[in-house]
Amino acid sequence: MMLLNRANNPALQRVINIYMGAILFIAPFTSLVLFPSASASVPCLVAVWLFLPLFLYFSFRRRDGFLKEFLIIASVFIGINVLAQAYVYFSGVALTSDLVLTKADDPNRVFLRRSMFTQSAYLFGGLLLYLYVKHYAHWRHLNYFYWGLRVLAIYGLLEILLFQLTGKNGDFLSNRQFDHTPGSLFQTMKVGPLVVQRLKSLTGEPSMFAFTVVPFWILAVGLRRTVDIVLLGITLLLTFSTSAYLGIVILALAVVVREPKIRKYSLWFIPVTLLIGVVLYFMSPGFHHFLHDIILDKLTGANTSGQERGSFMRDHMHFWLYDMNIAGKFTGLGFGYVRSTDFFSTLLVNNGIIGVVLFTWFYFKHAFSITRNTKGARQIRFYYRTALIATYIIMMLSVPEFGYMSLWVLLASGRRLVTGRIESRTVENRW
């Protein structure tokens, strides 16, 4: 009890420091749970909720901004969902068979669906981690998150190696399930004469791995973390995920814009690269098949993945346009009702125009969190904003995962973690 006598007790501060390092280390792991039958028992999510009383007490005693910001976010969230439920109750809107419901049970129930509460628990788990990091993390804690990403990457490489040796799924740790459905997908890819397992590690799917890793791979360039640039870059290539390649293209464009020397060479490098790509497309059957399977068929809807993504988005947009009145277009049905393969149409149906605008404002306000104007600060700010843009595009188009903790670590890391590193004059990588 003496530990809690004073909020500024050094022992209590040490506990919080250890906790922040530990929770950031395990934050990237999402397909490994404490209890396979309970999909919400992701270690990071459990730890976030278990330590909430301690952080509330600590904030109350210190009179810092954590409790105030938590109450503001909670109030806004409850307010927009009260509006959504009022619309549902008074309008008599019905759910159509074209909607992809988060929970398919009881499809006729519209008012106060259970998924609104379960999905809100995931959302607030991420928001709480965001507030923990924003208010109590030190810049050095970012290293623990990167070590977690390194473990994630190494395990992903191991699963590919085990598949090549045994011909079986190399992921032997993932145990998460959703209604008796595996929460980690086993997918292979034919690359020329080889069949390889698509890298996903402990994130569930290759696109989820890309969503987790891409922003911090981009940020690693600004932080000059050479080991992470190389290791994470290799693993992103091995996901064979369109989301990963989109992130790579966005980083490449950012580097061309940022670095004058590279911009000069790009005048001939880009045309030559495109020419080589065109030649390989027509001359190499393996490359032709690879390019179609990863990018072209998804964009044109020629494969199952592309067709599914396109149809889900169209169906949700159609429901928002024609099945909801003007009030519903602004309020939506309620958070967590539907889950498409893109976050834009998911959020539009769930919380309407208000939800899309509020989320976008909340997200991009962090682009201005790095305010210092030194050379190192400008470099990190540029790549941090690039990471934000890449993650937003990937999320809105293909990965509607608000419950992945990496998203909230990214948003919180600007002022607290990255700026602290600048102020310590330690831009160079020492890890």
N, C-alpha and C positions, 0 to 999 in steps of 0.2 A: 504493500500500500504506500510505502514511503516513496516509491517510484512516481506515483501520481500526485504527490502533495503539491508540487509546483510544476506548472506547464513548461517552464524553461529549465527544468532539471536536466543536467547533462546526461544522466543515465537514460532518461526518456528520449532525449534527442538521439542518443546512440541506437536505441531500439528502432526508432523511426528510420534512421539512416540505413541500418541493416535490412529492415523491411523493404525500403525502397530499392535497394540493390537486388534483393532476392526476387521481388515481384517483377521488376523489369527484366531480370534474367529469364523468368519463366513465361513472360507475357507472349512471346511468339508461338508457344505450343498450344494448339487448339484441338487436335484430334486425340489427345491423350487426356483421359478423365479419371477421377478417383473411383467412380462407380460406373461401370459400363451401361447400366440400365438408366442412369440419370445423366442425360446429355448436358445438363447445366453444371455438372460437377467438374468443370475445367479448373485446374488448380489456381490459376490466376484470378478467375472470377470468384471462386470461393474465398480466396485470401482477401480480395477487395471488400467483400461484404462482411467478413468476419472482423476486420480491423476498423470498420466504420465507426463504432462507438469510441474507439481510442482517438481517432482523428477529430471527431466532433468535440470530444472533451478538450483535446489539445487546442483546437481552434477557439473554443469558448474561453479558455483560460488566457490564451495569448491575444484574443480579440483581433485576430487577423482576418483576411478576406475570404477564407475557405467557406465558413458557414454561410456568410452572406451570399456568396456566388452560388453555392449549392441551393439555397432557398429560392434565389431568382430563377435559376434554370428549372427547378422543380415546379415553380409557380407558372412559368410560361408553358411548360410542357403540359401540365394539368389543364391550364386554360384553353389551349388549342384543342385538346381532346374532349373537353367538356362541350365546346362548340360543335365538334364533330358528332358527339353522341346526341346533342340536341337536334342536329340536322337529321340523323338516322331515326330518332324517335318520332319526330313530327312529320317527316317526309314520307315515311313508309317505303323507302328505297329497298329493293330486293337484290340479293347477290345472284349473279348469273353464273351459268356453268362454265363460261369462258375464263372466269377469274381464277388465278392460281392462289388458293387460300393457304395461308401459313399453316393452319390446321384444318384438314378437310372434314373433320368430324362436325356434325350438326351444321350442315351448309345452309340451312334455312334461318338460323339465328343471326340476326344482324346487330341488335342492340346489346352492348356490353359483351362482346365475344371474349372468350377466355384467352385467346391469343394476344389480345391487347395488353393483358396484364403480364403474361409470360415473356413476351417480346420486350416489354418495358423494363423488365428485370435485367435482361441482357444489355439494353441501351444504357441504363443507369449504372450498370457495372463498369462499362466503358467510360461514362462521364465521371464516375467517382475516381477511376484511375487517372483520368485527365486532371482532375482537381488535386489529387495527391501529388502528382508530378509537378504541376504548375506551382503549387504553394510550398512544397516541402522537399523536392528533390534538389540535389546539387548537380552541377554540370558533370561531375565525375560519374554520376549514376548512369549517364548515357553509355559509358563503356560496358556496363553490365548488360544493357540491352543488346549492344553489338556482340557481346560474347554469346548471348542467347541466339542471335542470328547465325553466328558461326557454328554453333552446335547444330542448329536447324539445317544449315547448308551441308555440314559434314555427314549428318545422318541421311540426308537426301542422296548424297553421293554413294553412301554405303548401300542404300536400298537399290540403287541402279546396279552396283557391283554384284550384289547378292542375286539379283534377277538374272544377270548375265551368266552367273555360275550355276544357278539352280533351275532357271526357267520359271520360278515362282515369285509371288509378290515379296519384294525385299523389305517391306515395312512390317516389322514384327512387334511394334510397340503400340500403334494406334488401336484404341479400343472403344472409341466413341460410337454411339448408335442413336439413330432417330427413329423411334417406333419400330425397332427391330431391323432397321435398315442401316448398313454400315455407314458411319460418318466419314469414312476415308475411302476414296475411290481408287481402284487399281486400273490404270490405263497404260496401254503400250502404244508405241509409235514406230512405224517402219521408216528407217533412214537408209536408203540404198538397200544393200543386202542384209542389213542388221535390223533386228527387232529389239527395241530398248524400252525400258519402263520410263514413263514420263515422271520427272522428279516432282514430288509434292511434299516430301518429308512429313512433318507432324502438323500439317495445316489442312489436310482433307482432300484438296484438289490442286492441280497445277496452277490454275488461275488464282486460287487463294494464296498459294505460295508467292506468286507474282505480286499480288495485292499487298502482302505483308512485307516483302523484301524490296520492291522497286523504289519506294520513297527513300529508304535509308541507304540504298545503294547510290542513289543520286546525291543524297546529302553527304555521303562518304567522300564524294569528289570534292565538295567544298571544304570538308574537314581534313582532307588529305590523308585519309585512312587507306593506304595502299593495299594492305592485306585484304580489307573488306571489299575494295573495288574489284580486285581480281577474283576472290573466292565467290562473292555474291554474284558477280557478273557471269562466271562460268555456270553456276547453278541456275540462273535465270535462263540461259540458253538451253539448258537441258530440260526445262519444263515443257518445251515445245508449245508454249502458251501464247496466244495472240496478245493477251494482256501484257505479258513479259516483253514481247517484242515491241509493243507500242511504247512501253516505258523506255526501252533501249533507244528507240528512234527519237523520243522526246529529249532524252539526255544528249544524244548526238547533236541534235539541233541546238540545244542550249550551249554545248561546248563550242560549236561553230560560231554562235552569236557572241559568246563571252571571250573567246581566245582569239586575238588578232592573227597570230601565226597560223593557227589551224584554219581560220577563215580564208586565208590566202591560198592554202593548199586545197581547200574544198572546191575551188573554182575548177580544178581538173579532177580531183579525187571523186567527187559525186558523179559526174558524167561517166567516168571510167567504171565506177562500181555499178551503175545502172546498166551500162553496156554489157558488162560481164554477167550480170543477172539475167538480162534478156537472152544472151547466148546460151547460158546454162539452161534456161527455161525451155528452149527449143531443141537443144542438143542432148540434154541429160534427162532420161526418163525418171531417174530417182529424184533429181532436183525438181522436176516438173510436178511429180506427185507430192513431194514435200511442200512445195509452195502452195499448191491447191489445198492440201489438207489443213495446213496451219492458218493460212490467211484468205486466199481467194474464195474458197468455197464457203467460208464463214461469212464473208462480206456479201456474197451474192445469194446466200441461203441455199446453196447447192448440197450441203451436207446436213446431217441431223442436227448438229449443234447450231448451225446458222439458222436453219428453219425454225428451231425451237425458240431461239432468242428473238427472232423477228416476229414470230406469231404471238409470243407472250406480250411483247411490248405493244404490238398492234391491238391485241384484245384488251389490254388495260387502258390504253389510250382511248379506244372506242367506248369502253364503259364510262370513262371520265367525261367524254364529250357528249354522249347521247343518253346515258342512264342516270346522270346526276344533274340536278337543277343548278341554277347559278350559285345558290348558297353552298351546295355540296362541292362545286368546283373550287370554292375557296377553302372549305373546311375539311373535305375528305370524309372518309368513313370512321377513322380512328386508327391510331398507331398499331401496326402489327397485324392488320387484317389480311393483307395480301403480300405475296413475295414473288415478284417477277425475277427474271435473270438480269435486270438492270435496276439501278436504284432510282432513276428518274421517274419511270412510270409507277414503280412501287410507292415512292413517296407521294406522287401526285394523287393516287387513289386513296392512300392512307390518310394523308393530311393536307391534300389540296395545294392550291397556290400558296397559301400561307406557310405551309410546311416547307415547300421548296425554297421560298424566299428566305425564311428564317434560317434554314440549314445552310444555304449558300452564304448568307451574311455571316453567320457564326463561323463557318469554315474559313472563309477568306479573310476575315479580320485578323487572323494569325499571320497573314503575309506581311503585316506591318509591325510584328512584334519585335523584330530586330531593328533597333533605332540608331545604333552607333554608326558612325560614318567613316571609320578607318578602312584601310585597304582590305584587311582580313575580314572585317565585318561586311563590307560590300560583297566580297566573294561568297561568303557563307550565306548571306541574305539572298543572293541570286540563285544559288543552288537549292536553298530551302524553299523558295517560291516555285522553282521548277519542280521540286518534289511534291509540293501541294497541288500544282496544276496537273501533274501526271496522275496522282492518286485520285483526284476529283474526276478526271476523264474516265479512268479505269472503273471507278466505282459507279458512275452514272451510266456507263455503257454496258458493263459486263459483270461486275462483282458487287452485289448489293449487301455487303457485309458490314453493317454498323456495329456488330458485336465483336469484331476482331480488335483486340487490344492495341495492335500496332497503329491503327488509325488515331486513337486518342493519345498515344505516346507522341506521335508525329505532331499533332496540333499543340500539345503542351510543351514540346521541346524547344520551340523558338526562343521565347523569352528566358525560361528557366535554365535549360540545359545548354543550348547553343550560345546564347548571349553570355552566360557565365564563363564559357570556355574562351570567348573573345576577351572578356574583361580580365581573365587570368593570363592573357598574352601567351596562350599555349595552343595556337592554331595547328602547329605541327603535330603529327601523329606520334604519340609515345607508347602506343599499345600495339 
